[in-house]
Amino acid sequence: MCDPGSWSRRQFVKAASAAAAASVFPAAPLAAVPAQPKRRYAIVGTGDRATGMWGAQLVERYQDILEFVGLCDINPKRAAVARDLVGVSCPTFTDFDQMCDRVKPDLVMVTTVDGFHAGYIVNALDRGIDVLTEKPMVIDQAQCQAVLDAERRNKRKITVTFNYRYAPKHQLIKETLLSGEIGRIISVDFSWYLDVIHGADYFRRWHRLRARSGSLWVHKATHHFDLVNWWLAADPVEVTARGALSVYGRNGSVRSTHCRACPHKKTCAFYYDMTADARRMKLYADCEDADGYYRDGCVFREDVDIYDAMSALVTYSNGATMTYSVNAFLPIEGYRVAFNGEKGRLEVRDYERQAWKVDTLSEIALIRNFGERRLLEVPAIEGGHGGGDDRLRDLIFRKVQVPAHMALPDSRAGAMSCLTGIAARTSVEQRRTVRIAELLRL
Ligand SMILES: NC(=O)c1ccc[n+]([C@@H]2O[C@H](COP(=O)([O-])OP(=O)(O)OC[C@H]3O[C@@H](n4cnc5c(N)ncnc54)[C@H](O)[C@@H]3O)[C@@H](O)[C@H]2O)c1
C-alpha cells in the first residue's frame, strides 16, 4: 500500500477526475506476475454469487494464481451444478469440515445465506485459513463478537468484499470529500430506492426472513452504511430508526407458494417467470427437491418478517449526522446522497432504472457556498456494480498498489456497517435509540 501521508491534497483533487480514477487502479498485470504457488481456493455456499463473481469470473481472470480445490453447499445438487457453471473439476462437499480436512484450502470464500456466514468464518479462522466473506459479515451482535474474537485469537485475516467502494463514482465521492473542498461534513442525506423488480426480489427469496438475512437493515443497508463510514472516515455512534412492512408479505390480497405454481399468474403484478432464465432453472429449480427452496417464491407469503420501508437517524464519531431511508417497492431504482459541509454541498443522484430516459447514469455536483455548481466527471467503467467488482477482485488477487483509502475493507469495516443495521433493527423493535457501544466490545 502507498503511505497515506504521501497522498497529498493535490493528488486527491487530481484523483477526483476520470483519468486519476483509472491511474490509482492500474490495469492488473495479467501475464507479468512472477511465478508463485497458486492459492488453494474453496467456496462455501455455491449459489448465484459464488458461481459468477467468485466462480466462473475468477476462472476466467485468475487461473494463473488460483486453484479451485473445493465447493461446499448444504444442497449437494446445487454444489454439483455450481461446479459445471464455474467450469472446474474440484470435489464438492455438503460438510465444511470434511472439505477443509480433505482439500486443505488456504483461502475460503463465504457466500452462503447471510445468517450462516459467521459460523463458517469462525471455523475457517480456527483452522488458520484466511477468509473472504461476502457482505454482510454477520447478522447480529453475538455473531459479530464471535467473528472478531476468532480473528484476534488466530491472527488470520478477514476481508469483507464491499464492492460498492470500488465503483469509480464512489471513489470519486471519497476523494472529493478528502480534498476538503466542501470542508467538514456536518450532515448527510441518503435515500436508497429499490424498485418493484429488484426490491420485490428480496421478498421472493430467503432474504424475506430476518433469521436468514438480518432484514434489509443488515443485508442491503450494510453496503450503504459501509460507504458512509468510509466516506466520512468515522464510526457510527447511535441509531434511531423506524420500519414497516407495508406492501409485501401479509399485505397482499392473494398468495401462493411460488410463481410457477401460482393460480394468480395472469393477474399478479409481481408474477415472475423463472422458466425464462435457463441459468436460474439449473441452479435453483433443478435443485429444489434437495432443500425445498423456491427462488421464485411468492412476495406475499405470510412468513415475510422483514421491513420494506425503513428510515433512520444515525450519529457519527466525528459529530456528523445522517438521515437515511430505503424503500423496496418503488417505480425507480437508484439513490440520492448529499453531503452538507461547512463550505458547500456535494449532491449525488444515481439512476439505475426508471421508465424514462436519463442523460447520465450518475450526476455528481459540487456546490460551493457563495459559489458555483460544478458537475464532476464520473469515470465510465464497465462491469458489475458500476465497475466495482473487477477492481475489487484485482485488489484481492493481484494485490495491485492503491492509496490507503482504497485498501481492502477488513473485519472492522464489516462489523461497523453491520452494527449500524443491527442497531437500526433493534431500534425499530424496541422503539428506542440504540448505541453501537451497547452491542459489543470492540
Ligand atoms: N456484494 C454484492 O453486491 C452481493 C450481491 C449478491 C449477493 N451477495 C451476497 O452473497 C451471498 C450469497 O448470495 P446469493 O445471491 O448467491 O444467494 P443464493 O441463494 O444464490 O446462494 C446462497 C447459497 O448458500 C447455500 N446455503 C444456505 N445455507 C447454507 C449453509 N448453512 N451452509 C452452506 N451453504 C448454505 C444455499 O444452498 C445457496 O446455494 C449472500 O451473503 C449475499 O448477501 C453480495
The ligand as an SDF file (V2000), in Angstrom:
LIG
                    3D

 44 48  0  0  0  0  0  0  0  0999 V2000
  -21.7140   -7.7520   -2.7570 N   0  0  0  0  0  0  0  0  0  0  0  0
  -22.7820   -7.8720   -3.5000 C   0  0  0  0  0  0  0  0  0  0  0  0
  -23.0780   -6.9800   -4.2720 O   0  0  0  0  0  0  0  0  0  0  0  0
  -23.6190   -9.1210   -3.3900 C   0  0  0  0  0  0  0  0  0  0  0  0
  -24.5520   -9.4350   -4.3900 C   0  0  0  0  0  0  0  0  0  0  0  0
  -25.3150  -10.5960   -4.2580 C   0  0  0  0  0  0  0  0  0  0  0  0
  -25.1520  -11.4010   -3.1450 C   0  0  0  0  0  0  0  0  0  0  0  0
  -24.2340  -11.0600   -2.1930 N   0  0  0  0  0  0  0  0  0  0  0  0
  -24.0530  -11.9190   -1.0090 C   0  0  0  0  0  0  0  0  0  0  0  0
  -23.6120  -13.1950   -1.4230 O   0  0  0  0  0  0  0  0  0  0  0  0
  -24.1350  -14.2220   -0.5820 C   0  0  0  0  0  0  0  0  0  0  0  0
  -24.8460  -15.2680   -1.4540 C   0  0  0  0  0  0  0  0  0  0  0  0
  -25.9180  -14.6550   -2.1230 O   0  0  0  0  0  0  0  0  0  0  0  0
  -26.5490  -15.3280   -3.4320 P   0  0  0  0  0  0  0  0  0  0  0  0
  -27.2930  -14.2580   -4.1240 O   0  0  0  0  0  0  0  0  0  0  0  0
  -25.5320  -16.1040   -4.1430 O   0  0  0  0  0  0  0  0  0  0  0  0
  -27.6210  -16.3160   -2.7680 O   0  0  0  0  0  0  0  0  0  0  0  0
  -28.0350  -17.7850   -3.2730 P   0  0  0  0  0  0  0  0  0  0  0  0
  -29.3110  -18.0780   -2.6090 O   0  0  0  0  0  0  0  0  0  0  0  0
  -27.9590  -17.8640   -4.7400 O   0  0  0  0  0  0  0  0  0  0  0  0
  -26.8740  -18.7060   -2.6980 O   0  0  0  0  0  0  0  0  0  0  0  0
  -26.7290  -18.9960   -1.3360 C   0  0  0  0  0  0  0  0  0  0  0  0
  -26.2160  -20.4230   -1.2230 C   0  0  0  0  0  0  0  0  0  0  0  0
  -25.9460  -20.7150    0.1520 O   0  0  0  0  0  0  0  0  0  0  0  0
  -26.3340  -22.0790    0.3680 C   0  0  0  0  0  0  0  0  0  0  0  0
  -26.5310  -22.2790    1.8150 N   0  0  0  0  0  0  0  0  0  0  0  0
  -27.5960  -21.9340    2.5680 C   0  0  0  0  0  0  0  0  0  0  0  0
  -27.3770  -22.2810    3.8450 N   0  0  0  0  0  0  0  0  0  0  0  0
  -26.1620  -22.8600    3.8970 C   0  0  0  0  0  0  0  0  0  0  0  0
  -25.3920  -23.4330    4.9380 C   0  0  0  0  0  0  0  0  0  0  0  0
  -25.8100  -23.4610    6.2100 N   0  0  0  0  0  0  0  0  0  0  0  0
  -24.1800  -23.9460    4.6240 N   0  0  0  0  0  0  0  0  0  0  0  0
  -23.7220  -23.9280    3.3450 C   0  0  0  0  0  0  0  0  0  0  0  0
  -24.4150  -23.4060    2.3150 N   0  0  0  0  0  0  0  0  0  0  0  0
  -25.6130  -22.8630    2.5870 C   0  0  0  0  0  0  0  0  0  0  0  0
  -27.6020  -22.2320   -0.4560 C   0  0  0  0  0  0  0  0  0  0  0  0
  -27.9130  -23.5890   -0.6750 O   0  0  0  0  0  0  0  0  0  0  0  0
  -27.2090  -21.4670   -1.7140 C   0  0  0  0  0  0  0  0  0  0  0  0
  -26.6050  -22.3080   -2.6560 O   0  0  0  0  0  0  0  0  0  0  0  0
  -25.0450  -13.5260    0.4130 C   0  0  0  0  0  0  0  0  0  0  0  0
  -24.3780  -13.3450    1.6170 O   0  0  0  0  0  0  0  0  0  0  0  0
  -25.3350  -12.1840   -0.2290 C   0  0  0  0  0  0  0  0  0  0  0  0
  -25.5410  -11.1660    0.7260 O   0  0  0  0  0  0  0  0  0  0  0  0
  -23.4660   -9.9550   -2.3090 C   0  0  0  0  0  0  0  0  0  0  0  0
  1  2  1  0
  2  3  2  0
  2  4  1  0
  4  5  1  0
  4 44  2  0
  5  6  2  0
  6  7  1  0
  7  8  2  0
  8  9  1  0
  8 44  1  0
  9 10  1  0
  9 42  1  0
 10 11  1  0
 11 12  1  0
 11 40  1  0
 12 13  1  0
 13 14  1  0
 14 15  2  0
 14 16  1  0
 14 17  1  0
 17 18  1  0
 18 19  2  0
 18 20  1  0
 18 21  1  0
 21 22  1  0
 22 23  1  0
 23 24  1  0
 23 38  1  0
 24 25  1  0
 25 26  1  0
 25 36  1  0
 26 27  1  0
 26 35  1  0
 27 28  2  0
 28 29  1  0
 29 30  1  0
 29 35  2  0
 30 31  1  0
 30 32  2  0
 32 33  1  0
 33 34  2  0
 34 35  1  0
 36 37  1  0
 36 38  1  0
 38 39  1  0
 40 41  1  0
 40 42  1  0
 42 43  1  0
M  CHG  2   8   1  16  -1
M  END
$$$$
